[in-house]
């Protein structure tokens, strides 16, 4: 499918700007998607991933940038939503020159888009990109940044999970609950620690053998399963998808035995209608972009001069936001994902409208 056909599709319409970036000498092929700047400059990470095709890369950046607009709105940030993808295998083509070339493209947008870490990009990469643009967050502490945003992403997911547990079982704790974590990467490893500290029994899986080795060495009490399918079908109370998108689909939801889904992965619902399938099965879904907003809260704080305690306090409020959304969903008789979308859309419309008031 061509670029114009893709961006005009009703399911992905509404983007303000989509920028294709290429530097042949470094091998850079990137796409920056800006969904909305109604609340402020767009903020979202850069994903470095070996997509099967350009169409797959474009579809991902369109979905992810829209998700960031909703995430930033529901988190109460004065920031819009954007995202970027670099098409390629970071193990093979990532270099200083490529990252700096990408930074030049970010700079060319003159502050309409701030980037940050995502799958395949790390704090050290943001430091390199920052040598070419000031519109970058998630830098290292020694370079004036917020450091690893996975820390507060995991903290926020844990807070959202506590709110979901309270809604289902009456107490805001995972103590005595069996939690399945799919993905022990940048966020999942921190989430496992919070769950163990709270008294949960944790089972987990990951496609990366090194992640499994880490779990065995660091948390030997964690039961490790062969794959995500085994985890979905396991006897668990909470399912926490913490890897790539689309974890909740037509195959996994019917097999799921958990009563709560709350995880760090973006775009967990494979398609529209999955939220209703979850509700029909009596599974409470804590919307992904609500509970995983801790990371964007952390890097957004960097824009005003990073303070970890302030950012953690804001991320802790994800517990209250999740409670409000679950209450609203019950009151309006809709799935939590629908309630969250309504709150985010209302804020983007109400606050975004103020930009039409001209002060001079």
C-alpha positions, 0 to 999 in steps of 0.5 A: 500500500502506498504512503498516501493511501495508508495515511488517508485510511480511516483507521489511521487518519488525523495525523498532522505530519508524517516525515520520511527521513533518509541518509544513504551514506549512513543507511538511515531510513526513518519515519517521524509521525506527529499525530497531534500538537493540540496540547503542546509539542509532540513527544514520543520515542524512537523505535529502531527495528528490522521491519519486514517492509516499509509498509509495516514500519509506516503502520507502526509509526502511525499507530504508535504516534496516535497512542502517544497523543492519548497517553500524554493527554491522559497523563496530564502532560502539556504535550502532544503525541508523536513517534518515530521508527528507524527501519533496520537492524540496530545490531547491524547498522546503528552507528554514531553517524546514523544517529546524528543524521537522524538527530538532524532530521529531528532538529529540522522540525524546529521543536514540533517533535521531541524524541526519546528511547524506545525498543532498540534505542537507549540512553546512550543513543539519546546522548548521541542524537542530542549532539545534533538537536536539543529536541531530545529527552531520555538522555543520561544523567551526566548529560543533564537528562532523566536517565533510564525511563524504564524505571518509572515506566515499570513503577507506573505499570505497578501502580496501575496494576494495584488499582486494577487489583483493588477494583477486582479483589478489593485491595490495592496489592498484588500480595498472594496473586500470581502474576505472569510477565511476558517480556523481561526487557527494559521494563519487565525486569523492574516490574518483576522486582516491584511485584516480588517486593509486594508479595506476588508470585511471579511467572515469566517468559522472554524470547531472549535467552539472556533475559532468562539467564538474568531472571534465574540469577537475580530472582530464582523464585520466578518460574520461567515458562517456554513461551508467551502462549504457555504464559497466557494459558497458565493459571495466573491472576494477572497478565502483564504484556511487556514486549511488543504490540498486539499481545491481546488478539483473537488467539490469546484472549480466548485462552487467557485465564487471568482476571486482570491485564495490566502491562507495559507494552504499547498497543496491546489490543491487536484490533478494535473489538478486542476490548469488548472480547476481554469485557465479555470474558470478565477480564479487566483490562487496564488500558496500556497507555494509561498504566505505562505512562510513567516513562513519558512522565519521566522524560517529559520532566526532563524538558523543565529540568529533571527532578526524579522525586517530582517525576516519581510522584507524578508517575505514582498518580497513575494509580489514581488515574487508573481508578478513575477510568475503571470507575468511569467505565463502570458508570458508563457501561463501557470497557475501560479502553473506551472510557480512557479514550473518552477522557483523553479526547475530551482533554485534547479537545477542551485544552486544544481549543484554547489555542484559538484564543489569540492574546494579541 
